[in-house]
Amino acid sequence: MKLQQLRYIVEIERQGLNVSEAAEVLYTSQPGVSKQIKLLEDELGIAIFERSGKRFSGITEPGRVVIDIARRILREAENLKRASAEFSSGDSGRLVLAATHTQARYALPTVVRDFVARHPGVRLEMHQGNPVQIADWVASGEADIGIATESLGEHPQLVSFPVQQWSHCVIAPAGHAILASQPLSLQELARWPLITYDAAFTGRSRINRAFERLEIEPNIALTALDADVIKTYVSLGLGLGIIAKLAFDAQRDAGLVAIDAGHLFESNMTRLAVRRGSYLRRFDYDFIELFAPQLSKRVIEMTLQGGGQAWQL
């Protein structure tokens, strides 16, 4: 039995039983993958995959057990590499963060600055994406730490921690009639074209639910992937914006005015996630604590050792 054989069966499941795509991801050939899977099945004495002709059509019941175990073995093999690298290389290595634009642009800059100053030997990489992508990157090991509002708390292969609660605000050009509407209401908002986040981003589900509860149909004129784009189009007079409150800065966003919308939409929770069962290095813990001081190494270890139930604020 070889680790590479285990990688093959895990990747085939991840690729929806498409052997060609799995082989491409693993930089090998389809016949080579098929041969190694047959050797593994012969050694174990079971069929891992159901077959229809030469194609895999499903996963057998024992195959699901084998694949789950294979994932754990591969994760521990990766942990061995991370642990040995930490002790052999000292305070150096590579830390990959995955975050939404809102977090990368508005919440992380000072954290990144302080981390780089403290750990000059660590190469820091940041991947930006939507919450679903971020969850998948962390779960697959492409990223070490994920930071987002949506998706992280529901992914079975992740352990997530609440970091900070935040609310939305409505932004409008200075002098807009909406600024006279106090207190602001959803009925008043629905009278105007609205510009807000794409459906997968930054608390958009809570915006939708607020209007649905009152059976109001909002006029969503435009959606965007980040707050900077939303603010640009609001400045052009195309509508009112609904963005994360932390994304508005009165000095930087001259010409725009923000109205607190915490009473209109449910609050949101920024979450930080790591892959379940992954080995965290000293600088991983350090970055997490710089971003969320309440998440000390002791708190994280207690959560991980307790089976990965998300710690609550």
Backbone as a ProteinNet text record, in pm:
[ID]
protein_1_A
[PRIMARY]
MKLQQLRYIVEIERQGLNVSEAAEVLYTSQPGVSKQIKLLEDELGIAIFERSGKRFSGITEPGRVVIDIARRILREAENLKRASAEFSSGDSGRLVLAATHTQARYALPTVVRDFVARHPGVRLEMHQGNPVQIADWVASGEADIGIATESLGEHPQLVSFPVQQWSHCVIAPAGHAILASQPLSLQELARWPLITYDAAFTGRSRINRAFERLEIEPNIALTALDADVIKTYVSLGLGLGIIAKLAFDAQRDAGLVAIDAGHLFESNMTRLAVRRGSYLRRFDYDFIELFAPQLSKRVIEMTLQGGGQAWQL
[TERTIARY]
83.3	0	87.9	53.6	134.2	45.8	109.3	35.9	-22.9	50.4	2.8	-128.3	-142.5	-268.5	-384.2	-356.6	-459.7	-495.2	-393.5	-420.6	-512.1	-489.3	-570.7	-717.8	-746.9	-887.9	-957.8	-885.1	-943.6	-971.8	-878.2	-895.8	-1005.4	-1018.5	-1125.5	-1261.5	-1275.2	-1402.2	-1425.4	-1319.7	-1331.2	-1369.9	-1325.4	-1354	-1481	-1565.9	-1692.4	-1677.3	-1576.9	-1548.1	-1489.9	-1444.6	-1381.9	-1231.8	-1190.4	-1051.2	-957.8	-1002.3	-917.1	-884.4	-986.2	-962.6	-875.3	-897.2	-813.5	-668.2	-646.6	-510.3	-444.7	-522.5	-467.3	-426.5	-511.5	-481	-354.2	-335.5	-221.8	-101.3	-109.6	2.9	49	-47.7	-14.5	-110.2	-105	-187.6	-307.7	-414.9	-534.6	-508.1	-437.2	-410.3	-330.7	-236.1	-156.6	-241.9	-337.1	-426.4	-513.3	-571.4	-659.2	-584	-460.7	-380.5	-355	-318.5	-286.8	-411	-526.8	-648.8	-681.4	-662.7	-687.4	-592	-465	-368.6	-409.8	-459	-502.1	-624.1	-719.8	-839	-801.3	-708.5	-664.9	-599	-518.1	-449.9	-548.7	-651	-748.7	-855	-871.8	-972.1	-1113.6	-1129.9	-1263.5	-1264	-1383	-1398.6	-1427.2	-1346.8	-1368.3	-1472.3	-1465.8	-1556.5	-1646.9	-1771.6	-1862.1	-1825.7	-1846.5	-1805.6	-1920.3	-1919.8	-2010.4	-1923.7	-1891.2	-1791.4	-1655.8	-1588.4	-1457.3	-1465.9	-1585	-1601.8	-1642.7	-1602.6	-1649.1	-1787.4	-1883.2	-2020.4	-2066.2	-1987.3	-2025	-1917.3	-1943.2	-1850.6	-1922	-1856	-1916.3	-1920.5	-1999.1	-2006	-1869.5	-1796	-1661.4	-1568.1	-1593	-1510.1	-1519.3	-1638.4	-1654.2	-1573.3	-1572.7	-1493.4	-1345.3	-1301.7	-1160.8	-1120.4	-1205.4	-1172.7	-1165.4	-1256	-1250.4	-1119.5	-1079.3	-953.2	-834.7	-842.4	-734.6	-716.6	-827.3	-817.1	-741.3	-774.7	-707.7	-559.2	-526.2	-385	-308.6	-367.2	-300.4	-285.7	-387.8	-379.2	-267	-254.5	-147.3	-10.2	-2.4	124.5	165.8	67	95.6	135.3	71.4	107.2	250.6	294.7	433.9	530.6	498.5	585.3	587.8	469.2	461.3	535.7	519	585.6	736.7	783.7	928.6	988.3	913.6	963.4	973.3	876.8	879.1	1002.4	1035.9	1149.8	1283.4	1285.4	1411.9	1441.2	1334.4	1353.8	1340.6	1295.7	1279.7	1164.3	1183.2	1076.6	1077.1	1053	1044.1	945.3	900.5	803.1	708.4	590.7	492.1	355.3	289.9	155.7	61.5	-40.4	-136.2	-268.9	-311.5	-439.4	-540	-663.9	-773	-877.8	-915.4	-1007.7	-1092	-1206.6	-1288.3	-1221.8	-1266.1	-1211	-1232.2	-1350.5	-1379.1	-1280	-1252	-1156.5	-1014.7	-975.4	-839.5	-814	-915.3	-897.9	-913.1	-1004	-1037.6	-1000.1	-996.9	-971.2	-828.5	-761.2	-633.7	-506.1	-509.4	-382.4	-291.2	-342.3	-254.2	-207.3	-292.6	-253.7	-138.8	-152.1	-47.2	82.3	71.5	190.7	262.3	187.2	248.7	306.1	237.1	285.7	416.6	423.1	544.2	661.8	635.6	742.8	792	700.8	736.3	799.5	760.3	808.1	861.8	974.8	1027.1	1066.6	1087.7	1126.9	1010.9	887.3	769.1	715.8	699.8	643.7	490.9	429.7	284.8	219.2	120.1	44.2	-102.9	-172.4	-314.4	-394.5	-492.3	-584.2	-718	-773.7	-904.9	-1008.8	-1125.2	-1232	-1362.2	-1465.1	-1592.1	-1589.1	-1682.7	-1676.6	-1674	-1746.8	-1746.6	-1608	-1545.7	-1409.6	-1312.8	-1325.6	-1235.5	-1248.5	-1371.4	-1393	-1328.9	-1345.2	-1288.1	-1135.3	-1077	-930.4	-872.1	-936	-885	-905.6	-1021	-1050.5	-955.7	-914.6	-826.6	-679.4	-647.5	-508.8	-439.9	-512.5	-453.1	-427.7	-505	-484.4	-478.5	-402.8	-387.2	-496.1	-535.5	-632.9	-732.6	-859.7	-963.5	-1036.4	-1072.4	-1143.4	-1257.9	-1379.5	-1497.5	-1616.3	-1729.1	-1851.5	-1939.2	-1953.9	-2040.8	-1960.5	-2029.1	-1980.8	-1885.2	-1797.3	-1694.3	-1752.3	-1859.3	-1915.9	-1991	-2024.8	-2104.6	-2022.8	-1896.6	-1817.6	-1771.2	-1801.9	-1769.7	-1621.2	-1536.4	-1393.2	-1317.9	-1392.1	-1328.7	-1368.8	-1279.4	-1311.3	-1308.2	-1419	-1425.3	-1445.7	-1399.6	-1406.4	-1470.4	-1565.4	-1618.5	-1514	-1504.9	-1402.3	-1464	-1552.2	-1605.2	-1743.1	-1833.2	-1967.2	-1965.8	-2039.5	-2044.4	-2181.7	-2209.2	-2339.3	-2320.7	-2431.1	-2428.8	-2457.7	-2423.7	-2466	-2515	-2593.6	-2640.7	-2558.9	-2507.8	-2429.7	-2503.4	-2491.8	-2559.6	-2471.9	-2489.2	-2416.8	-2462.6	-2371.8	-2407	-2521.8	-2622.7	-2737.3	-2852	-2836.2	-2942.5	-3064.2	-3184.1	-3309	-3321.7	-3259.1	-3270.7	-3213.8	-3122.8	-3056.8	-3153.5	-3267.6	-3367.7	-3461.9	-3452.9	-3542.3	-3485.2	-3530.2	-3482.2	-3601.2	-3606.8	-3510.1	-3531.9	-3425.3	-3431	-3514.5	-3596.1	-3680.1	-3656.2	-3692.4	-3681.3	-3778.5	-3895.3	-3992.4	-3933.8	-3861.1	-3799	-3686.7	-3606.9	-3498.1	-3550.5	-3664.3	-3719.2	-3765.4	-3776.1	-3817.1	-3702.7	-3579.4	-3462.2	-3388	-3318	-3229.5	-3120.6	-3091.5	-2993	-2875.4	-2759.3	-2636.1	-2574.6	-2554.6	-2501.1	-2417.7	-2385.3	-2293.8	-2358.7	-2275.3	-2315.8	-2375.3	-2459.7	-2535.5	-2448.3	-2325	-2239	-2160.2	-2172.4	-2079.7	-2143	-2057.6	-2067.5	-2208	-2273.3	-2401.3	-2516.4	-2500.7	-2610	-2735.9	-2719.3	-2835.5	-2920.2	-2857.5	-2932	-3005.9	-2947.9	-3016.6	-3142.3	-3128.8	-3244.6	-3354.2	-3314.4	-3414.1	-3491.5	-3423.9	-3490.7	-3605.9	-3582.7	-3688.9	-3797	-3755.2	-3852.4	-3948	-3898.8	-3984	-4099.8	-4073.7	-4179.1	-4249.1	-4214.5	-4273.3	-4256.2	-4135.4	-4099.5	-4002.5	-4023.9	-3934	-3836.2	-3709.1	-3613.2	-3575.5	-3538.5	-3494.2	-3341.8	-3292.4	-3148.3	-3102.2	-3044.8	-3005.5	-2872.7	-2785.3	-2650.2	-2592.5	-2519.5	-2445.4	-2298.3	-2215	-2070.2	-2002.7	-1875.2	-1800.2	-1731.5	-1721	-1654.6	-1708.9	-1683.1	-1738.8	-1684.4	-1559.8	-1503	-1579.5	-1618.3	-1696.4	-1834.2	-1895.9	-2027.5	-2019	-1916.4	-1902.4	-1880.7	-1808.2	-1784.8	-1916.3	-2003.7	-2129.1	-2229.6	-2222.8	-2305.3	-2261.4	-2131.6	-2079	-2126.9	-2150.1	-2198.7	-2349.4	-2415.8	-2558.6	-2646.6	-2593.3	-2672.1	-2761.2	-2746.5	-2831	-2771	-2840.3	-2789.7	-2713.1	-2609.7	-2529.4	-2558.3	-2551.6	-2557.8	-2427.9	-2344.2	-2211.4	-2183.5	-2076.1	-2031	-1987.9	-2028.5	-1997.2	-1847.1	-1770.1	-1625.3	-1560.1	-1634.9	-1579.1	-1596.9	-1658.6	-1678.4	-1586.1	-1519.9	-1433.4	-1468.5	-1514.2	-1564.4	-1459.2	-1331.9	-1227.4	-1192.9	-1177.1	-1139.6	-1253.7	-1376.7	-1492.9	-1564	-1485.7	-1541.3	-1649.1	-1755.8	-1867.4	-1977.7	-1951.1	-2052.5	-2085.6	-2207.3	-2251.9	-2303.7	-2271.1	-2315.1	-2424.5	-2525.9	-2634.2	-2631.4	-2626.1	-2622.1	-2749	-2731	-2844.7	-2852.1	-2791.5	-2791.2	-2930.5	-3024.9	-3161.7	-3244.8	-3192.7	-3267	-3226.8	-3098.8	-3047.6	-2980.6	-2994.2	-2929.3	-2778.5	-2718	-2573	-2505.3	-2381.8	-2303.6	-2183.6	-2129.8	-2014.5	-1899.4	-1789.7	-1667.8	-1614.8	-1578.1	-1526	-1388.7	-1307.6	-1176.4	-1179.8	-1125.8	-1133	-998.7	-975.8	-860.7	-914.4	-834.5	-878	-879.1	-984	-997.4	-881.3	-813.2	-703.6	-569.2	-560.9	-433.5	-340.3	-210.5	-109.2	-84.8	-104	-81.5	58.2	131	266.6	262.7	377.6	381.5	337.2	381.3	343	196.9	135.9	-8.4	-83.3	-46.4	-110	-88.7	31	63	-23.4	-39.7	-124.4	-267.3	-318.3	-456.7	-476.2	-380.4	-396.6	-381.4	-300	-291.1	-425	-491.9	-620.2	-732.9	-729.1	-835.5	-771.1	-739.4	-666.7	-734.5	-866.1	-935.9	-907	-852.1	-821.8	-675.8	-648.7	-513.7	-484.9	-359.3	-321.7	-397.7	-413.2	-482.4	-628.4	-694.8	-835.6	-848.9	-758.9	-765.4	-740.2	-638.3	-606.5	-720.2	-783.2	-895.6	-1011	-1035.5	-1142.3	-1109.9	-987	-947.4	-949	-899.8	-897	-1035	-1127.1	-1263.1	-1350.1	-1289.7	-1365.6	-1401.2	-1350.9	-1370.7	-1501.4	-1573.7	-1694.7	-1654.7	-1719.8	-1682.6	-1696	-1590.2	-1590.4	-1679.7	-1750.8	-1845.2	-1796.6	-1831.6	-1799.6	-1884.4
-118.6	0	125.1	220.9	342.2	465.2	569.9	694.1	745.4	726.1	776.1	708.6	580.8	512	576	614.1	679.1	815.9	886.8	1016.2	997.9	890.1	865.4	847.3	763.2	736.2	858.5	936.2	1057.3	1159.7	1174.6	1272.9	1231.2	1102.3	1055.5	1088.5	1067.5	1105.2	1255.4	1333.1	1479.1	1526.6	1454.4	1492.3	1426.9	1378.7	1321.7	1194	1112.4	982.1	995.3	1114.2	1135.5	1106.8	990.3	947.6	1037.5	1080.8	1167.3	1297.7	1360.2	1486.2	1464.5	1353.7	1323.3	1304.9	1233.9	1212.2	1344.3	1433.5	1563.5	1645.4	1645.1	1719.2	1665.7	1533.8	1469.5	1451.1	1510.1	1509.2	1367	1283.4	1147.1	1105.2	978.7	931.9	854.2	855.5	781.8	631.2	568.9	424.7	392.8	482.8	461.6	467.3	561	571.6	446.3	405.5	288.4	163.5	150.1	33.9	34.5	148.1	155.9	131.8	178	154	4.8	-62.4	-207	-281.4	-237.8	-300.7	-281.2	-160.7	-133.6	-218.3	-226.7	-307.6	-454.9	-503.8	-643.4	-666.9	-569.8	-584.5	-584.4	-496.4	-486.1	-595.6	-652.7	-757.6	-706.6	-579.7	-520.8	-433.1	-405.9	-307.3	-172	-74.2	61.8	134.4	113.7	182.2	82.7	125	50.6	83.1	-12.9	5.3	-18.8	59.2	38.7	33.8	-88.3	-102.5	-64.4	29.6	75.4	200.8	250.5	374.7	345.6	436.3	429.4	493.6	422.2	473.2	504.6	466	493.3	446.8	467.4	423.2	318	207.8	100.6	140.4	66.5	95.8	80.7	-30.6	-36.9	67.1	105.7	207.4	341.8	375.3	502.4	501.1	385.5	373.7	388.6	322.5	328.3	472	541.8	678.7	770.9	753	834	809.7	683.8	651.8	707.2	696.3	748.3	898.4	971	1115.2	1141.6	1066.1	1086.8	1053.3	947	909.4	1018.3	1068.5	1173.2	1301.1	1330.7	1450	1436.1	1318.6	1297.1	1295.4	1245.6	1250.4	1394.7	1478.8	1621.3	1685.5	1644.5	1697.8	1662.2	1541.2	1502.2	1596.6	1629.8	1720.7	1859	1907.8	2041.7	2046.7	1943.2	1940.4	1933.1	1846.6	1833.2	1960.5	2024.1	2148.7	2258.6	2261.4	2364.5	2350.6	2227.7	2208	2219	2185.7	2191.9	2330.5	2406.1	2536.5	2653.9	2629.9	2739.8	2829.3	2959.1	3055.8	3093.7	2996.2	3020.3	2920.8	2948.4	2860.1	2940	2884.5	2944.7	2937.9	3051.3	3058.4	3110.3	3030.7	3068.3	3104.6	3228.1	3275.6	3278.7	3251.1	3266.5	3355.8	3462.6	3558.9	3624.4	3675.8	3754.6	3890.3	3961.3	4094.1	4186.5	4181.1	4269.7	4248.4	4122.5	4094.1	4133.1	4096.9	4126.4	4276.1	4351.4	4495.4	4578.1	4538.1	4626.3	4570.7	4439.6	4383.2	4334.9	4294.1	4225.1	4309.7	4427.2	4496.7	4515.4	4563.2	4585.9	4453.7	4350.8	4218.3	4163.3	4174.6	4126.8	4203.4	4335	4417.6	4371.4	4351.5	4311.9	4170.3	4081.5	3944	3939.9	4013.6	4014.8	4072.7	4175.5	4233.3	4134.5	4053.2	3957.5	3830.1	3794.3	3669	3695.6	3763.9	3798.4	3677	3562.9	3443.6	3363.6	3404.8	3333	3400.4	3321.2	3373.7	3369.7	3486.3	3497.8	3511.6	3427.4	3434.2	3451.9	3532.3	3554.2	3524	3436.1	3404.9	3470.8	3541.9	3602.8	3524	3507.1	3433.6	3452	3382.4	3387.4	3286.2	3292.9	3205.2	3055.9	3013.4	2872.1	2830.1	2913.7	2884.4	2877	2970.3	2975.5	2847.4	2804.2	2680.5	2561.7	2555.1	2443.9	2448.3	2568.4	2580.3	2532.7	2569.7	2527.4	2377	2326.7	2184.1	2096.6	2146	2067.1	2084.3	2179.3	2204.4	2307.9	2367	2472.3	2599	2618.9	2733.3	2680.7	2750.4	2709	2765.8	2890.4	2960.7	3028.6	3017.2	3083.7	3185.6	3299	3404.5	3453.3	3440.7	3480.9	3489	3533.3	3540.2	3418.3	3379.6	3267.6	3138	3025.5	2892.1	2822.1	2893.4	2826.6	2745.5	2792.3	2723.8	2597.2	2577.9	2462.1	2351.1	2376.4	2276.9	2165.6	2039	1929.8	1905	1947.1	1922	2037.3	2137.6	2254.4	2268.7	2327.8	2374.7	2526.7	2590.3	2736.3	2802.1	2926.5	3004	3139	3184.3	3319.1	3422.5	3527.1	3628.6	3762.6	3812.6	3946.6	3961.3	4023	4049.9	4184	4193.9	4320	4337.6	4459.6	4490.2	4561.2	4578.8	4649.4	4798.1	4873.3	5012.3	5039.9	5144.3	5189.7	5311.8	5314.9	5431.4	5501.6	5634.1	5717	5837.1	5894.1	6018.7	6128.9	6217.3	6330.9	6408.1	6444	6518	6432.5	6300.7	6211.7	6221.4	6208.3	6222.8	6118.9	6002	5895.2	5938.5	6036	6079.2	6147.9	6191.7	6257.1	6155.9	6030	5925.5	5867.7	5917.6	5869.7	5835.8	5714.9	5606.8	5542.4	5491.1	5427	5299.3	5275	5155.6	5076.4	4949.3	4865.8	4912.6	4961	5011.4	5128.7	5216.5	5330.7	5284.4	5189.1	5137.3	5076.8	5007.9	4938.3	5034.2	5161.2	5260.4	5296.7	5258.6	5301.9	5181.6	5203.2	5096.5	5067.5	4938.7	4899.1	4828	4855	4790.6	4721.1	4592.9	4520.6	4401.1	4315.2	4205	4094.6	4021.5	3899.1	3802.5	3711.9	3624.7	3541.6	3510.1	3423.7	3500.6	3634.5	3715.9	3786.7	3809	3907.1	3937.8	3836.3	3859.6	3886.9	3857.9	3885.2	3807	3686.5	3606.6	3678.8	3754	3826.6	3945.5	4007.4	4115.5	4061.4	3948.6	3888.8	3854.9	3792.9	3749.9	3867.4	3979.3	4095.6	4142.5	4149.9	4190.8	4082.9	3956.8	3847	3842.8	3870.4	3865.8	3964.4	4078.1	4180.1	4169.8	4064.9	4042.4	4165.3	4219.9	4334.7	4287	4330.8	4295	4410.6	4394.8	4504.7	4516.4	4636.6	4661.7	4649.3	4525.2	4503.7	4535	4652.9	4698.7	4640.5	4609.9	4566	4490.8	4383.4	4314.6	4313.7	4308.2	4311.3	4220.8	4192.3	4101.3	4171.4	4304.9	4371.4	4511.5	4564.6	4693.4	4809.1	4802.7	4911.9	4932.1	4823	4832.8	4892.5	4846.3	4899.4	5049.7	5094.1	5237.7	5319.2	5262.6	5332.4	5361	5260.8	5279	5362.8	5359.4	5450.4	5594.5	5617.8	5751.8	5803.6	5710.3	5748.5	5771.2	5751	5776.7	5663.7	5541.5	5429.8	5364.3	5401.9	5344.6	5363	5311.3	5310.2	5181	5187.8	5068.8	5010.2	4878.9	4810.3	4732.2	4773.2	4712.7	4683.5	4610.1	4588	4722.1	4747.6	4876.1	4899.5	4792.3	4807.5	4851.2	4843	4880.1	5028.6	5103.6	5247.1	5328.9	5427	5520.2	5660.6	5745.7	5877.3	5961.2	5951	6029.7	5974.2	5843.2	5779.6	5784	5774.8	5767.8	5902.4	6005.3	6141	6146	6216.9	6228.7	6128.7	6033	5934.8	5950.2	5913.6	5918.4	5780.2	5733.2	5601.9	5617.5	5532.4	5526.6	5388.6	5382.7	5252.5	5174.5	5045.2	4959.5	4839.1	4851.9	4741.1	4702.2	4797.9	4768.5	4704	4703.6	4648.4	4505.2	4475.4	4344.6	4276.4	4144.3	4068	4092.6	4087.6	4102.5	3979.7	3995.6	3889.7	3855.7	3735.8	3693.1	3655	3727.8	3685.7	3561.5	3460.9	3336.6	3307.6	3241.3	3194.6	3041.8	2977	2831.2	2769.9	2651	2567.3	2429.4	2353.2	2219.2	2128.4	2052.5	1959.3	1860	1848.5	1753.6	1803.5	1927.9	1977.9	2018.4	2009.2	2049.5	2199	2273.2	2417	2449.1	2527.1	2565.7	2687.1	2718.5	2831.3	2959.8	2980	3106.1	3105.5	2986.4	2980.6	3035.4	2983.4	3031.4	3182.2	3228.4	3369.8	3456.9	3415.9	3493.7	3497.4	3383.5	3377.1	3471.3	3471.7	3556.8	3705	3736.7	3876.2	3922.6	3835.1	3869.7	3868.2	3770.9	3755.8	3726.6	3830	3810.6	3714	3698.9	3605.7	3460	3434.6	3297.2	3264.9	3244	3207	3063.1	3024.6	2886.5	2789	2822	2733.1	2714.3	2822.6	2813.8	2727.2	2748.4	2671.7	2523.7	2493.8	2353.8	2285.2	2355.3	2296.7	2265	2353.4	2330.1	2212.3	2208.7	2099.7	1966.1	1963.2	1839.1	1794.8	1891.2	1857.9	1808.9	1781.2	1725.9	1827.5	1952.7	2050.7	2125.6	2122.7	2202.3	2348.8	2430.7	2571.4	2642.7	2708.6	2788.5	2909.5	2950.5	3060.4	3182.9	3299.8	3425.7	3439.2
0	0	0	-86.5	-100.3	-77.2	-25.6	-6.1	-137.2	-247	-375.3	-414.7	-382.4	-411.6	-334.3	-210.8	-129.9	-186.6	-236.9	-300.9	-421.6	-496	-615.7	-580.2	-481.1	-452.4	-392.5	-312.4	-255.1	-364.6	-457.4	-563.8	-660.6	-688	-776.7	-716.7	-585.7	-523.7	-534.1	-511.4	-516.7	-656.2	-758.9	-897.1	-951.4	-861.6	-905	-984.2	-949.6	-1011.2	-1151.7	-1186.5	-1317.4	-1305.7	-1356.8	-1342.8	-1422.4	-1539.4	-1623.1	-1552.3	-1491.2	-1420.6	-1297.8	-1227.7	-1110.9	-1152.1	-1263.9	-1312.5	-1350.3	-1410.6	-1451.2	-1329.5	-1227	-1104.7	-1038.7	-1045.5	-979.4	-1071.8	-1191.2	-1286.6	-1319.6	-1352	-1391.7	-1502.2	-1541.4	-1653.3	-1602.1	-1680.6	-1642.6	-1631	-1726.1	-1710.3	-1584.3	-1550.3	-1429.9	-1304.4	-1301	-1185.6	-1174.5	-1286.6	-1285.9	-1239.2	-1284.7	-1245.2	-1095.4	-1040.3	-897.4	-810.9	-857.4	-781	-778.9	-893.7	-899.2	-805.2	-801.1	-710.1	-564.1	-532.5	-395.9	-359.8	-451	-425.3	-405.8	-488.7	-475.1	-338.8	-295.7	-167.3	-51.2	-60.5	47.6	40.3	-77.8	-94	-105.4	-144.1	-161.7	-285.9	-336.4	-444	-381.1	-414.4	-362.1	-446	-577	-668.1	-740.1	-760.6	-848.3	-992.7	-1081.8	-1219.6	-1316.5	-1422	-1533.8	-1658.7	-1702.2	-1807.3	-1752	-1819.5	-1774.2	-1687	-1667.9	-1591.5	-1448	-1357.9	-1220.5	-1214.5	-1156.9	-1152.2	-1009.7	-912.1	-774.3	-678.5	-549.4	-444.7	-362	-340.4	-260.9	-113.7	-35.1	108.7	175.9	151.8	210.9	150.9	26	-37.9	33	82.2	154.9	284.4	350.8	474	441.7	334	294.1	259.5	187.1	146.2	268	364.1	486.6	562.3	571.5	639	560.5	427.3	342.4	363.4	377.3	402.2	532.2	635.6	764.4	755.7	683.6	668.6	593.6	486.3	408	489.3	569.5	654.4	755.7	816	913.5	846.6	723.2	650.1	625.5	592.1	573.6	705.8	814.2	945.4	983.4	947.7	973.5	903.2	778.5	703.1	767.6	807.6	867	1000.2	1081.6	1211.6	1196.9	1107.3	1089.3	1030.7	937.9	878.8	983.2	1075	1178.6	1266.6	1306.2	1395.8	1322.6	1193.4	1120.7	1065.8	1034	968.5	1063.7	1185.7	1279.9	1239.2	1255.5	1227.1	1079.4	995.9	851.3	794.2	674.8	611.4	525.7	502.8	413	479.7	486.4	543.6	436	403.9	299.7	365.6	345.1	395.3	281.9	313.3	217.6	281.9	213.6	273.2	164.9	206	114.1	93	-9	-35.6	84.2	144.4	257.3	370.1	403	509.8	469	345.8	299.4	290.3	249.8	226.5	353.5	443	555	693.1	710.8	843.1	862.1	754.5	768.5	751.6	689.5	662	783.1	895.7	1010.8	1070.4	1062.8	1112.5	1028.7	896.6	806.5	830	845.4	870.8	997.2	1104.1	1231.3	1223.3	1152	1140	1061.6	951.2	868.8	947.4	1027.9	1109.6	1214.3	1266.4	1370.6	1314.1	1190.9	1129.9	989.3	978.4	844.9	761.8	825.6	751.2	696.9	727.8	680.3	553.9	449.4	324	332.9	329.3	345.2	208.5	182.8	57.5	91.5	11.9	36.3	-89.1	-74.7	-183.1	-151.7	-248.4	-229.8	-307.5	-247.3	-313.8	-240.6	-289	-217	-103.2	-9.8	107.6	75.1	-27.9	-64.2	-112.4	-194.7	-241.1	-123	-31.4	83.7	166.2	191.4	267.3	195.9	63.9	-12.7	-11.8	-21.5	-21.5	110.9	220.5	350.9	369.6	330.2	346.5	265.1	147.4	60.8	95.3	184.1	220.3	133.8	38.4	-44.7	36	140.8	231.2	373.9	458.2	597.6	686.9	659.7	742.7	651.1	682.9	605.9	691.3	630.6	702.5	614.4	664.2	587.7	681.6	628.6	707.5	683.2	558	522.6	509.6	512.8	471	567.8	635	713.4	829.1	887.2	1002.5	968.9	840.2	801.3	737.9	706.9	633.5	728	696.1	790.4	809.9	715.7	727.8	793.5	841	901.6	1047.8	1125	1259.4	1252.8	1288.5	1275.7	1411.4	1418.4	1542.1	1511.8	1592.1	1573.1	1613.6	1534.6	1559	1596.1	1511.3	1536.3	1473.8	1549.5	1498.4	1426.7	1316.1	1243.5	1179.8	1139.1	1079	946.1	875.3	747.2	766.3	663.5	655.8	514	501.3	369.5	332.3	210.7	166.8	53.2	54	-45.1	-77.5	-196.3	-226.4	-131.6	-94.8	-9.3	-73.1	7.9	-41.9	-91	-89.9	-137.1	-45	-101.9	-25.5	85.7	68.2	168.4	302.7	300.4	424.4	519.5	467	552.2	615.4	576.7	628.5	756.1	867.6	997.5	1087.2	1142.1	1117.7	981.7	926.6	796.6	804.8	701.6	699.3	571.2	575.4	455.3	347.6	390.8	292.5	214.3	284.1	216.4	125.3	172	88.6	-40.3	-30.8	-147.9	-257	-224.1	-324.7	-418.8	-382.9	-458.8	-518.9	-629.8	-680.8	-578.1	-557	-457	-522.1	-467.7	-514	-393.8	-402.9	-288.6	-333.9	-238.3	-265.6	-348.3	-417.1	-484.5	-382	-427.2	-336.8	-243.9	-283.8	-201.4	-96.4	-93.1	-14.7	102.9	200.7	307.2	355.4	411.3	476.5	382.8	253.8	159.6	198.1	251.6	290.3	394.6	483.7	586.5	526.9	426.4	355.8	289.6	221	153.8	254.6	368.4	467.1	525.9	545.2	603.2	514	384.8	292.6	281.7	280.2	266.9	384.8	504.7	623.9	613.6	550.5	535	400.5	325	191.8	102.6	106.9	23.2	-83.5	-205.9	-315.8	-338.3	-300.4	-321.2	-468.8	-506.7	-645	-649.3	-664.2	-671.3	-813.4	-829.5	-962.8	-1007.1	-910.8	-945	-825.6	-852.7	-747.3	-783.4	-681.4	-703	-601.5	-628.2	-542.3	-426.4	-431.2	-319.1	-299.4	-180.6	-140.6	-223.7	-267.7	-346.8	-477	-540.2	-663.5	-633.3	-524.8	-487.2	-464.6	-391.3	-362.7	-490.5	-585	-712.2	-784.1	-790.1	-863.7	-786.5	-653.8	-575.4	-602.4	-611	-639.6	-774.3	-868	-1000.9	-1004.8	-889.5	-882.1	-932.6	-939.6	-993.1	-889	-763	-659.5	-522	-422.2	-285.6	-261.9	-181.9	-155.5	-18.5	-9.2	119.6	132.9	228.2	243.2	390.3	414.5	551.6	610.8	734.2	797.7	806.1	825.3	837.5	706.2	594.6	464.3	432.9	524.8	499	587.1	525.1	596.5	547.7	637.2	598.3	526.5	566.7	501.6	364.4	358.6	232.4	131.5	180.6	92.3	85.2	58.5	49.7	-57.3	-25.7	-120.2	-93.5	-5.8	32	179.4	214.4	353.4	390.3	510.1	556.7	662.1	651.9	750.3	813.7	944.1	1010.7	978.8	946.9	913.3	1006.2	1122.6	1217	1264.5	1261.2	1304	1193.7	1070.4	957.6	925	939.1	898.7	1018.4	1025	1131.4	1128.3	1245.4	1250.3	1191.4	1152.2	1089.5	1176.2	1156.2	1233.9	1141.3	1152.5	1084.3	1154	1075	1131	1073.2	1152.7	1109.8	1116.4	1013.9	1009.8	974.3	1028.8	992.7	957.6	886.9	848.9	970.9	984.6	1096.2	1095.7	1209.2	1221.6	1172.7	1126.1	1073.9	1187.8	1162.2	1259.5	1244.6	1352.7	1348.9	1400.4	1321	1358.9	1451.1	1510	1603.3	1535.1	1409.5	1345	1299.6	1282.6	1258.2	1379.1	1496.8	1620.1	1637.4	1603.4	1622.1	1531.6	1405.9	1315.6	1366.7	1408.9	1456.8	1575.1	1668.1	1786.2	1752.8	1651.5	1607.6	1549.9	1477.2	1414.9	1517.2	1607.7	1707.2	1842.7	1920.2	2046.6	2143.6	2131.5	2221.3	2186.8	2067.4	2025.7	2057.3	2182.9	2224.6	2183.1	2188.3	2155.2	2244.4	2370.4	2464.2	2422.2	2384.5	2343.1	2218.4	2122.3	1997.4	2024	2104	2133.1	2207.4	2300.2	2373.3	2278.2	2184	2087.1	1996.9	1946.6	1855.9	1929.4	2052.3	2128.5	2172.5	2178.6	2219.5	2107.7	1991.5	1879.5	1775.1	1794.7	1688.1	1692.8	1806.5	1816.2	1823.1	1741.5	1730.7	1865.7	1906.4	2028.3	2008.1	2111.3	2099.4	2174.5	2117.2	2183.7	2310.4
[MASK]
+++++++++++++++++++++++++++++++++++++++++++++++++++++++++++++++++++++++++++++++++++++++++++++++++++++++++++++++++++++++++++++++++++++++++++++++++++++++++++++++++++++++++++++++++++++++++++++++++++++++++++++++++++++++++++++++++++++++++++++++++++++++++++++++++++++++++++++++++++++++++++++++++++++++++++++++++++++++++

